Amino acid sequence: MVINKVVYLFKISFGLAIISLALNFFLLPHNIASAGVGAIGHLLELRWSVSSIYTVWFINLFMLVMTYIMLDRQVFSKIFLGSLLFPIFLKVIPANQVLFSHMASLIIGSTLFSLGVFFLYKSNSSNGGITIPPIILERYFRIPTHRGLLLTNLVIIFLNFYILRPVDGLFAVLSILIMTFSMKLYTAIDNKWLIREAGNININK
């Protein structure tokens, strides 16, 4: 039991570390604010000089409360640990521009961010934040999850256009598209691997 909990914590921490590296090393140093609650925190820090860490904490805690009230306990338990740990990882991993190339940082950062989210998904967890509103919209307003996610992404894109420059808004759109494609690619590879493993088990039997 203890070993399982340690492994679970390691998996979540690994996913959160990848997400934080993608944000602090590649995306945010170039003001590519496309990735969830971390992007919102960065944009609000640029606009009103409010620490992005505090913004991420506030949004994640607020979403935890909303999840506890409006959704079931199973969803709450899935996002609880990731929601609390994510701001810590953002704080511990320093922001540092690794690449000077804006486009290379956009591509690498977007694919890495998606990889971190995929690891959390595989661990049956989440880093909280804007992953919650689509679930609430589906539960209470019958809005499909993918459309709810589109709405949250549109909010982030709007903030990019409003706080930064139009070109930054376009970069945010491109980053979101790369993340979406990467997630589909990781999922397809994982499904193919699972099918192959199942086939090997049947052969061995």
C-alpha atoms as one frame of an Amber mdcrd trajectory, in Angstrom:
protein
   0.000   0.000   0.000   2.769   2.452   0.964   4.779   1.538  -2.128   1.742
   2.165  -4.340   1.271   5.617  -2.800   4.941   6.458  -3.316   4.764   5.335
  -6.957   1.567   7.368  -7.441   3.218  10.463  -5.939   6.275   9.967  -8.152
   4.151   9.706 -11.305   2.228  12.878 -10.468   5.435  14.726  -9.569   7.047
  13.624 -12.836   4.112  14.936 -14.866   4.016  18.228 -12.951   7.783  18.650
 -13.360   7.519  18.247 -17.144   4.662  20.782 -17.283   6.606  23.274 -15.152
   9.756  22.836 -17.259   7.741  23.405 -20.433   6.293  26.603 -19.005   9.347
  28.086 -17.263  12.049  27.029 -19.745  10.304  27.369 -23.105   6.854  28.975
 -23.209   6.600  31.750 -20.627  10.087  33.295 -21.194   8.860  34.067 -24.731
   5.427  35.219 -23.465   3.754  32.201 -25.078   0.820  32.059 -22.669  -1.274
  29.195 -23.990  -1.090  26.510 -21.337  -3.860  26.577 -18.775  -3.747  28.158
 -15.361   0.000  28.805 -15.616  -0.644  30.959 -18.689  -3.399  32.900 -16.919
  -1.079  33.539 -13.976   1.655  34.794 -16.307  -0.695  37.127 -18.182  -2.138
  38.628 -14.999   1.379  39.129 -13.649   2.324  41.058 -16.787  -0.848  43.158
 -16.632  -1.222  43.867 -12.912   2.120  42.732 -11.401   0.413  40.045  -9.321
   2.693  37.068  -8.691   1.711  34.264 -11.053   2.243  31.710  -8.272  -0.436
  33.377  -6.133  -2.802  33.430  -9.101  -2.253  29.724  -9.774  -2.776  28.940
  -6.080  -5.983  30.963  -5.968  -7.459  29.485  -9.151  -6.567  25.919  -8.178
  -7.966  26.289  -4.649 -11.127  27.898  -6.025 -11.551  25.064  -8.525 -11.005
  22.517  -5.753 -13.843  24.102  -3.781 -16.068  24.177  -6.881 -15.254  20.527
  -7.572 -16.093  19.524  -4.005 -19.430  21.360  -4.162 -20.560  20.726  -7.734
 -18.914  17.441  -8.737 -18.420  14.060  -7.110 -15.752  13.127  -4.581 -14.002
  10.900  -7.120 -13.157  13.881  -9.348 -12.069  15.856  -6.273  -9.681  13.117
  -5.152  -8.164  12.903  -8.648  -7.248  16.587  -8.863  -6.534  17.303  -5.184
  -2.839  16.415  -5.025  -1.928  17.767  -8.454  -3.751  21.050  -7.786  -1.816
  21.639  -4.564   1.586  20.550  -5.873   1.518  22.367  -9.222   2.150  25.899
  -7.846   5.032  24.497  -5.779   6.681  23.039  -8.875   6.215  26.331 -10.727
   7.909  28.112  -7.831  10.777  25.653  -7.367  11.673  25.354 -11.058  13.072
  28.782 -11.996  12.033  30.616 -15.153  14.974  30.499 -17.539  15.016  31.079
 -21.292  16.763  27.996 -22.675  16.403  28.795 -26.387  16.544  32.136 -28.180
  14.380  30.851 -31.024  10.754  31.783 -30.440   9.381  29.114 -32.778  11.600
  26.319 -31.440  10.580  27.215 -27.886   6.921  27.200 -28.929   7.131  23.737
 -30.510   9.264  22.115 -27.788   7.368  23.771 -24.942   3.960  22.824 -26.350
   4.909  19.182 -26.945   6.527  18.910 -23.500   3.500  20.459 -21.807   1.248
  17.931 -23.540   3.560  15.117 -22.440   3.264  16.236 -18.818  -0.522  16.422
 -19.067  -0.514  12.963 -20.652   1.501  11.533 -17.750  -0.998  13.020 -15.298
  -3.848  11.583 -17.354  -2.210   8.149 -17.272  -1.810   8.516 -13.499  -5.525
   9.306 -13.195  -4.726  12.825 -11.989  -4.685  16.466 -13.101  -2.955  19.729
 -12.264  -6.372  21.301 -11.670  -7.126  24.783 -12.909  -9.036  25.140 -16.167
  -9.507  21.386 -16.590 -12.446  21.659 -14.164 -14.846  24.173 -15.854 -15.460
  21.896 -18.897 -16.512  19.068 -16.550 -18.886  21.395 -14.674 -20.330  22.743
 -17.935 -20.979  19.217 -19.151 -22.556  18.121 -15.872 -24.935  21.068 -15.428
 -25.416  22.569 -18.894 -24.984  19.518 -21.159 -22.137  21.238 -22.999 -19.731
  18.557 -24.336 -16.313  18.530 -22.668 -14.421  19.325 -25.867 -16.568  22.433
 -26.388 -16.096  23.464 -22.774 -12.347  23.103 -23.231 -12.600  25.204 -26.386
 -14.344  27.946 -24.380 -11.583  27.997 -21.753  -8.947  28.133 -24.492 -10.799
  31.044 -26.101 -10.616  32.922 -22.797  -6.836  32.446 -22.713  -6.515  33.522
 -26.354  -8.618  36.631 -25.635  -6.355  37.508 -22.687  -3.341  37.188 -24.985
  -4.855  39.616 -27.490  -5.914  42.002 -24.714  -2.785  42.001 -22.529  -0.060
  41.270 -25.076   0.014  41.789 -28.854  -2.146  40.280 -31.614   0.841  38.235
 -32.788   1.135  36.746 -29.281  -2.504  35.730 -29.506  -1.748  33.946 -32.778
   1.236  32.196 -31.181  -1.078  31.069 -28.372  -3.477  29.609 -30.948  -0.613
  27.775 -32.672   0.638  26.454 -29.334  -2.823  25.135 -28.404  -3.068  23.392
 -31.792   0.333  21.748 -31.255  -0.721  20.633 -27.762  -3.938  19.137 -29.114
  -2.094  17.255 -31.864   0.576  16.057 -29.414  -2.019  14.724 -26.977  -3.707
  12.775 -29.780  -0.320  11.419 -30.868   0.669  10.322 -27.340  -2.726   8.682
 -26.850  -2.492   6.839 -30.182   1.007   5.563 -29.362  -0.116   4.473 -25.905
  -3.180   2.664 -27.274  -1.044   0.902 -29.874   1.377  -0.201 -27.154  -1.474
  -1.494 -24.967  -2.913  -3.486 -27.879   0.512  -4.985 -28.580   0.985  -5.895
 -24.911  -2.459  -7.516 -24.796  -1.580  -9.511 -27.911   1.687 -10.704 -26.362
  -0.167 -11.827 -23.225  -2.654 -13.822 -25.307   0.172 -15.457 -27.258   1.963
 -16.438 -24.056  -1.241 -18.004 -22.745
